[in-house]
Amino acid sequence: MKNIIYLMAVILLLFGFNCKNAKHEEQPSITEEVIDGVRVVHNLQNNRFKPSELEVDLTIGVNEGDENYMLLDPKDIDSDSLGNIYIVESANGTIRKFDRDGKFVSSIGRKGQGPGEFLELHSIEINNKDEIYAFDSNQRKIDVFNPAGELLKTIRMTRVRVLDFALDENGDIYIGQEKYRETEEQRRREYVVSRFYPEKNLDVDIYSKRPQRRETIIIKKKRGELRISRPLYVRWSIGPNNMIYVEGIGNYEIEAYSAAKKIMFKFDRVLMTGQKEALTKQEYIDGFSRRTIVPGESGRSINIYPLFRSISIDNQGRVWVALMTSQSYVSSQKASIFDVFSSEGMYLFTTIIDLNIRSKLLFKNDHVYALVHDESEFPKAVRFHIEEN
């Protein structure tokens, strides 16, 4: 009960509710307009908090003991049609396969530069034939394995820098990459989502608007500040009917594209406060980033700002946006916050999943799969159900 009260308090504080506004729920306020021929959905209402019951039915990962179950640096998770679970272990360049009961089966791949070997194993996707597509961001390749771990083929991507990839319902490949655009004033680096044609080594750009930027974490120490800077990548995901949902520019906005690189519609959300006018995402970021957070007993002060952690699509086609919060850089965080939208961009509700989720949500086989950090701050893989109240 104490945990529930604590989590509710975090939500209310994070989005600026006051007690008066928390006592009554606003009616949905959704408007639509057409801008330059594109339907735009504006979601203007306050948070509509929807509790959810979490039922974890499988956890993989131990802090000590059998090395096959010790997850050191898990980066991604997927499942095949039989319910087998595959976990990317980036540190040693392997994919660990577990059966539907969580029993270790085998390891696929290893560290190296040869066929079926990885230098920087980033993520995996499993198609409807249960073939495993494993992406190495360092070598800019995708190795394809059968469920037994036998290498079927290698797909090379001779690009400047490929950052991530995804498969659509047909098994077609999409990549997120860096490209350089020449303008009259400068040479600008952008994050681009493209459809990739391996047989021709050709890609067709779908999303290419946002300049590549970096986010900076400032850790204040007695002798000064330590600044940690890392690339700020665009979040994107592929849903039913091969609709591609991409984080937009600036404000809290998501754009939906077809595989034919046509923007179908876009939707935004204006963050509301209890006493002030509506805030754009950037205004919210600017106000929030001035705060100083002291996580745990470490004594560190970190100035950060909220962004999308991930975009996931469930079996109903709903879009789950994981919000970056002040606790997102703290591994001891106890819960994860999601805004949920319909497939057409209508804001439905905000909910809390009582897990420290460190990956996308994978909705598959009537389950949800994710990588998490437990209370001891060790990584785990979990399979669970979400019952919505």
C-alpha positions as MATLAB code, in Angstrom:
seq = 'MKNIIYLMAVILLLFGFNCKNAKHEEQPSITEEVIDGVRVVHNLQNNRFKPSELEVDLTIGVNEGDENYMLLDPKDIDSDSLGNIYIVESANGTIRKFDRDGKFVSSIGRKGQGPGEFLELHSIEINNKDEIYAFDSNQRKIDVFNPAGELLKTIRMTRVRVLDFALDENGDIYIGQEKYRETEEQRRREYVVSRFYPEKNLDVDIYSKRPQRRETIIIKKKRGELRISRPLYVRWSIGPNNMIYVEGIGNYEIEAYSAAKKIMFKFDRVLMTGQKEALTKQEYIDGFSRRTIVPGESGRSINIYPLFRSISIDNQGRVWVALMTSQSYVSSQKASIFDVFSSEGMYLFTTIIDLNIRSKLLFKNDHVYALVHDESEFPKAVRFHIEEN';
ca = [
       0.000    0.000    0.000;
       2.855    2.375    0.826;
       4.416    1.741   -2.580;
       1.163    2.602   -4.347;
       0.835    5.867   -2.430;
       4.449    6.705   -3.201;
       4.040    6.075   -6.918;
       0.876    8.142   -7.096;
       2.680   10.994   -5.390;
       5.500   10.795   -7.951;
       3.051   11.020  -10.828;
       1.205   13.970   -9.346;
       4.417   15.828   -8.625;
       5.972   15.087  -12.005;
       3.134   16.508  -14.045;
       2.284   19.424  -11.789;
      -1.085   18.374  -10.442;
      -2.419   19.990   -7.314;
      -4.858   18.438   -4.866;
      -7.819   20.286   -6.284;
      -7.299   19.034   -9.817;
      -6.511   15.526   -8.626;
      -9.988   15.217   -7.096;
     -11.807   15.268  -10.396;
     -10.950   13.876  -13.798;
     -11.248   16.094  -16.814;
     -13.259   14.959  -19.785;
     -11.111   14.093  -22.811;
     -10.221   17.148  -24.876;
      -9.118   16.032  -28.322;
      -9.171   18.200  -31.428;
      -8.174   17.529  -35.018;
      -7.086   19.723  -37.879;
      -5.429   19.336  -41.264;
      -2.056   21.025  -41.724;
      -0.390   20.892  -45.156;
      -2.642   17.991  -46.069;
      -1.772   15.952  -42.942;
      -4.309   15.096  -40.241;
      -3.045   16.280  -36.859;
      -4.561   15.080  -33.578;
      -4.111   17.394  -30.582;
      -4.470   15.802  -27.136;
      -5.010   18.594  -24.617;
      -6.346   16.943  -21.477;
      -4.632   16.347  -18.151;
      -3.342   12.906  -17.278;
      -6.065   10.292  -17.030;
      -4.424    7.890  -14.630;
      -5.425    4.249  -15.107;
      -4.215    1.719  -12.537;
      -2.989   -1.633  -13.800;
      -2.444   -4.986  -12.137;
       0.868   -6.588  -12.933;
       1.267  -10.359  -13.005;
       4.862  -11.514  -13.520;
       4.863  -15.205  -14.411;
       8.549  -15.639  -15.306;
      11.848  -14.014  -14.320;
      15.207  -14.898  -15.855;
      18.425  -13.789  -14.202;
      20.354  -14.491  -11.016;
      22.866  -12.408   -9.101;
      25.171  -15.353   -8.513;
      25.365  -19.041   -9.367;
      24.916  -20.597  -12.818;
      26.592  -18.332  -15.384;
      23.986  -19.225  -17.999;
      21.428  -17.324  -15.932;
      23.628  -14.359  -14.960;
      22.812  -11.408  -17.207;
      25.752   -9.016  -17.382;
      24.852   -6.532  -20.090;
      21.463   -7.393  -21.633;
      20.433   -5.054  -24.456;
      17.331   -6.577  -26.035;
      14.769   -9.361  -25.717;
      12.470  -11.224  -28.112;
      10.401  -14.402  -28.287;
       9.546  -16.879  -31.045;
       6.232  -18.540  -31.886;
       6.880  -21.382  -29.405;
       7.440  -18.968  -26.535;
      11.213  -19.453  -26.408;
      12.940  -16.344  -25.085;
      16.073  -14.798  -26.581;
      18.196  -12.270  -24.678;
      20.980  -10.194  -26.226;
      24.163  -10.190  -24.135;
      26.176   -7.400  -25.675;
      29.244   -7.804  -23.437;
      30.123  -11.263  -24.752;
      28.467  -11.036  -28.151;
      25.943  -13.807  -27.606;
      22.208  -14.412  -27.716;
      21.005  -16.609  -24.874;
      18.070  -18.856  -25.673;
      15.668  -20.022  -22.933;
      12.585  -22.187  -23.311;
       9.099  -20.936  -22.388;
       9.656  -22.089  -18.792;
      12.854  -20.055  -18.466;
      15.272  -23.007  -18.747;
      18.555  -22.231  -20.509;
      18.793  -23.942  -23.911;
      21.846  -22.612  -25.747;
      23.964  -19.613  -26.719;
      24.033  -18.237  -30.247;
      27.013  -16.288  -31.565;
      30.192  -15.185  -29.856;
      32.626  -12.291  -29.659;
      34.643  -11.724  -32.815;
      34.639  -10.494  -36.388;
      33.876  -13.674  -38.303;
      30.607  -15.159  -39.546;
      28.130  -15.399  -36.677;
      30.403  -13.303  -34.462;
      29.781   -9.836  -33.056;
      31.791   -6.875  -31.854;
      28.825   -4.814  -30.658;
      25.693   -6.949  -30.597;
      22.942   -4.358  -30.317;
      19.492   -5.914  -30.842;
      17.505   -8.781  -32.330;
      14.232   -9.252  -34.207;
      12.487  -12.595  -34.787;
      10.323  -12.909  -37.894;
       7.236  -15.073  -38.447;
       9.470  -17.974  -39.562;
      11.265  -17.853  -36.190;
      14.441  -16.713  -37.897;
      16.639  -14.576  -35.630;
      17.973  -11.311  -37.047;
      20.927  -10.149  -34.920;
      22.275   -6.633  -35.470;
      25.927   -5.676  -34.906;
      26.152   -1.865  -34.873;
      29.963   -1.902  -34.974;
      30.308   -4.111  -38.048;
      27.113   -2.717  -39.625;
      25.707   -6.143  -40.342;
      22.743   -8.377  -39.557;
      23.411  -12.097  -39.085;
      20.382  -14.322  -39.590;
      20.121  -17.608  -37.647;
      17.588  -20.409  -37.535;
      16.114  -21.372  -34.120;
      18.885  -23.956  -33.670;
      21.494  -21.191  -33.880;
      22.808  -22.073  -37.333;
      23.902  -19.091  -39.411;
      21.767  -18.718  -42.533;
      23.114  -15.502  -44.058;
      24.806  -12.186  -43.351;
      23.349   -8.856  -44.473;
      25.925   -6.092  -44.874;
      25.007   -2.420  -44.588;
      27.725   -0.161  -45.958;
      26.528    3.040  -44.330;
      28.230    5.819  -42.359;
      26.678    4.626  -39.119;
      23.717    2.322  -38.550;
      22.244    2.729  -35.076;
      19.283    0.347  -34.886;
      16.894   -1.699  -36.992;
      13.446   -3.297  -37.015;
      11.395   -5.771  -39.044;
       7.846   -5.139  -40.189;
       5.065   -7.746  -40.400;
       6.371   -8.912  -43.792;
       9.933   -9.332  -42.556;
      11.185   -6.254  -44.427;
      14.087   -4.378  -42.831;
      14.091   -0.794  -41.580;
      17.166    0.929  -40.177;
      17.906    4.014  -38.095;
      21.112    5.655  -39.250;
      23.138    8.832  -39.269;
      23.334   10.808  -42.486;
      24.960   14.112  -43.313;
      22.970   16.831  -45.066;
      24.705   19.674  -46.843;
      23.029   23.049  -46.379;
      24.103   26.512  -47.446;
      25.249   27.237  -43.918;
      26.645   23.958  -42.620;
      27.030   20.217  -42.917;
      24.323   18.867  -40.627;
      24.139   15.379  -39.134;
      20.665   13.862  -38.970;
      19.010   10.741  -37.663;
      17.200    9.002  -40.528;
      14.729    6.112  -40.531;
      14.955    4.220  -43.833;
      13.535    1.174  -45.569;
      16.495   -1.071  -46.427;
      16.678   -3.344  -49.495;
      19.537   -5.805  -48.844;
      19.544   -7.365  -52.308;
      20.420   -3.941  -53.782;
      22.204   -2.501  -50.740;
      19.785    0.391  -51.118;
      17.833    2.413  -48.569;
      14.888    4.760  -49.032;
      14.464    7.490  -46.433;
      11.143    7.652  -44.590;
      11.875   10.078  -41.754;
      14.684   12.591  -42.080;
      14.061   15.875  -40.315;
      15.663   16.102  -36.926;
      19.242   17.321  -36.489;
      21.358   14.923  -34.499;
      21.860   16.325  -31.005;
      23.390   15.187  -27.765;
      22.015   15.079  -24.263;
      24.225   15.959  -21.323;
      24.103   14.669  -17.771;
      25.809   16.988  -15.289;
      27.146   15.336  -12.138;
      28.156   17.905   -9.548;
      31.103   17.054   -7.326;
      32.993   18.930   -4.628;
      35.773   19.841   -7.034;
      33.553   20.778   -9.952;
      31.172   19.263  -12.468;
      31.429   16.095  -14.526;
      29.567   16.335  -17.825;
      28.584   13.116  -19.575;
      27.329   13.614  -23.099;
      25.775   10.980  -25.354;
      23.851   10.955  -28.634;
      20.163   11.715  -28.436;
      18.555    9.290  -30.847;
      15.056    9.315  -32.237;
      12.668    6.719  -30.817;
      10.572    4.778  -33.321;
       8.630    1.547  -33.667;
       6.642   -0.409  -36.265;
       3.020   -1.320  -35.559;
       0.198   -3.204  -37.306;
      -0.208   -2.649  -41.054;
       3.466   -1.684  -41.059;
       2.723    1.760  -39.666;
       5.938    3.422  -38.498;
       5.605    5.648  -35.427;
       8.460    8.133  -35.038;
       9.143   10.704  -32.343;
       8.690   14.133  -33.850;
      10.682   17.323  -33.519;
      10.640   19.537  -30.444;
       7.263   19.146  -28.798;
       5.633   15.973  -27.514;
       4.747   14.782  -31.008;
       4.685   11.458  -32.855;
       4.435   11.080  -36.617;
       2.968    7.986  -38.311;
       4.359    6.952  -41.706;
       3.462    4.221  -44.158;
       6.122    1.948  -45.643;
       5.737    4.016  -48.821;
       7.315    6.907  -46.852;
       4.070    8.859  -46.760;
       3.138   10.591  -43.543;
      -0.356    9.371  -42.690;
      -1.057   11.485  -39.616;
       0.628   12.921  -36.553;
      -0.439   13.398  -32.964;
       0.816   15.494  -30.116;
       0.170   15.968  -26.449;
       0.246   19.245  -24.563;
       1.347   18.686  -20.999;
      -1.029   20.433  -18.617;
      -0.404   21.825  -15.145;
      -2.721   22.474  -12.252;
      -2.299   26.225  -11.990;
      -0.534   27.395  -15.138;
      -1.262   27.458  -18.808;
      -0.561   24.467  -21.043;
       3.131   23.762  -21.544;
       4.766   22.571  -24.731;
       7.237   19.738  -24.404;
      10.167   22.117  -24.774;
       8.821   24.476  -22.098;
       8.298   21.493  -19.842;
      11.836   20.295  -20.530;
      13.305   23.733  -19.852;
      11.486   24.038  -16.535;
      12.236   20.533  -15.414;
      15.920   20.564  -16.337;
      16.566   23.398  -13.891;
      15.768   21.080  -11.012;
      18.487   19.160   -9.225;
      17.900   15.541   -8.278;
      19.928   13.706   -5.643;
      19.443    9.975   -6.284;
      19.677    7.697   -3.263;
      22.538    8.204   -0.869;
      25.200    8.688   -3.521;
      25.338   12.434   -2.969;
      25.368   13.092   -6.715;
      23.300   15.880   -8.214;
      22.097   15.348  -11.755;
      20.390   17.860  -14.014;
      18.422   16.045  -16.722;
      15.251   16.460  -18.711;
      12.446   14.092  -19.706;
      12.233   12.572  -23.171;
      10.732    9.477  -24.691;
      12.544    6.411  -23.428;
      10.862    4.188  -25.989;
       7.825    3.710  -28.205;
       6.154    0.278  -28.118;
       3.080   -1.084  -29.904;
       0.767   -3.607  -28.230;
      -1.414   -6.327  -29.766;
      -4.329   -3.884  -30.089;
      -2.206   -1.431  -32.050;
      -2.042    1.011  -29.146;
       1.067    3.144  -28.806;
       2.864    2.986  -25.445;
       5.200    5.939  -24.878;
       7.672    5.415  -22.045;
       8.398    8.778  -20.461;
      11.848    9.859  -19.366;
      11.578   11.082  -15.778;
      13.943   12.337  -13.108;
      14.320    8.758  -11.910;
      15.083    7.235  -15.309;
      18.847    7.496  -14.860;
      18.657    5.893  -11.430;
      18.754    2.091  -11.564;
      16.917    1.815   -8.238;
      13.807    3.440   -9.743;
      10.756    1.401   -8.698;
       8.330    1.998  -11.542;
       7.986    3.087  -15.160;
       5.486    5.618  -16.507;
       3.663    5.247  -19.838;
       1.278    7.375  -21.846;
      -0.966    5.159  -23.974;
      -2.563    6.271  -27.262;
      -4.866    4.598  -29.755;
      -3.401    3.534  -33.105;
      -4.916    6.743  -34.512;
      -3.176    8.950  -31.949;
      -5.961    9.567  -29.432;
      -4.652    9.841  -25.863;
      -6.228    7.082  -23.757;
      -4.570    7.046  -20.347;
      -1.367    7.211  -18.321;
      -0.338    4.207  -16.261;
       2.457    2.912  -14.075;
       4.134   -0.453  -14.487;
       5.623   -1.430  -11.159;
       8.961   -2.441  -12.691;
      12.138   -0.554  -13.541;
      11.949   -1.230  -17.281;
      15.149   -0.693  -19.284;
      13.979   -1.748  -22.758;
      11.039   -1.488  -25.097;
       7.941   -3.435  -24.163;
       7.562   -6.494  -26.387;
       3.925   -7.564  -26.790;
       3.979  -11.124  -28.133;
       2.376  -14.538  -27.520;
      -0.268  -12.931  -25.268;
       2.521  -11.786  -22.933;
       4.683   -8.736  -22.392;
       8.475   -9.131  -22.290;
      10.999   -6.611  -20.991;
      14.440   -6.142  -19.497;
      14.357   -4.682  -15.996;
      16.552   -3.822  -13.024;
      15.393   -5.318   -9.753;
      15.700   -3.748   -6.294;
      19.266   -5.047   -6.002;
      20.037   -3.151   -9.262;
      20.874   -6.372  -11.144;
      19.440   -6.834  -14.653;
      16.695   -9.374  -15.225;
      14.367  -10.428  -18.020;
      10.670  -10.741  -17.169;
       7.518  -12.027  -18.820;
       4.254  -10.643  -17.492;
       0.615   -9.769  -18.066;
      -0.979   -6.362  -17.621;
      -4.581   -6.329  -16.442;
      -6.087   -2.867  -16.903;
      -8.605   -1.619  -14.336;
];
